[in-house]
Amino acid sequence: DSLPVWRNVAFRLMGRMPKAEAREVAVEKLARVGLGPEVADLFPAELSGGMRKRAGLARAIAADPQVIFFDEPTTGLDPIRAATINELIRGIVDETGATAITITHDMSSVRAIADRVALLDRGRVRWQGDLAAMETAPDDYLHDFIAGRARPMARIPE
């Protein structure tokens, strides 16, 4: 929070390249997620929630990683901004060929960004497969999770 946005985005680049070049990469990555150069010198507290999520995405892609981890990337966003973040994630994965591993309970996000899905239940993989197979999988718990249906505690298998 004490660094301007561009330095947050370029955090992993600092020391690997000159400061001016790191700033240039940061501004380029901010543009990739729909944030203009005027955002670069702002502090995170000066950004809206959606802008912070996009700046975080810019930081995640700044060093052109092969694997990107996302933890609840749309939490706290309204449906329009969440859809925007999902589109950005999907676009970046398609463009770069990076592997994205996303932890989320937001089934709209799963449908928008996933190729493969795994459902964790009490620390174990309960189901995994292609996105398309998720809808027809023979697992009632999976379908209750997808639909957001309540399960009485007695119905939850041990």
QUIWO-V846173 format. One record per pair of residues at least 12 apart in sequence whose ideal C-beta (glycine too) atoms are under 6 Angstrom apart, sorted by the first residue. I is the first residue (numbers start at 1). J is the second residue. D is the distance in Angstrom with one decimal. If there is no record, write none. Layout:
I	J	D
I	J	D
This chain:
1	44	5.3
4	41	5.1
4	43	5.9
5	39	5.5
5	40	5.6
5	42	5.4
5	55	5.3
6	23	5.3
6	26	4.1
6	40	3.9
8	59	5.7
9	26	3.9
9	29	5.7
9	58	4.8
9	59	4.7
9	62	5.3
10	22	4.0
10	26	4.1
12	63	4.7
13	25	5.9
13	62	6.0
27	40	5.4
29	58	4.0
29	61	5.7
29	62	5.0
30	58	4.9
33	54	4.2
33	57	5.0
33	58	4.9
33	88	5.5
35	54	5.6
49	76	5.6
50	77	5.8
50	81	4.0
53	85	5.5
57	88	5.9
61	92	5.8
66	98	5.7
67	99	4.8
68	98	5.4
68	100	5.0
69	101	5.2
70	102	4.3
71	103	4.9
72	104	5.5
73	85	5.6
74	106	5.5
74	109	5.3
86	109	5.3
86	112	3.8
86	113	5.3
89	113	5.0
90	113	5.0
107	146	5.6
114	131	4.9
116	130	5.9
117	131	5.7
117	134	5.3
119	142	5.5
127	139	5.2
127	142	5.0
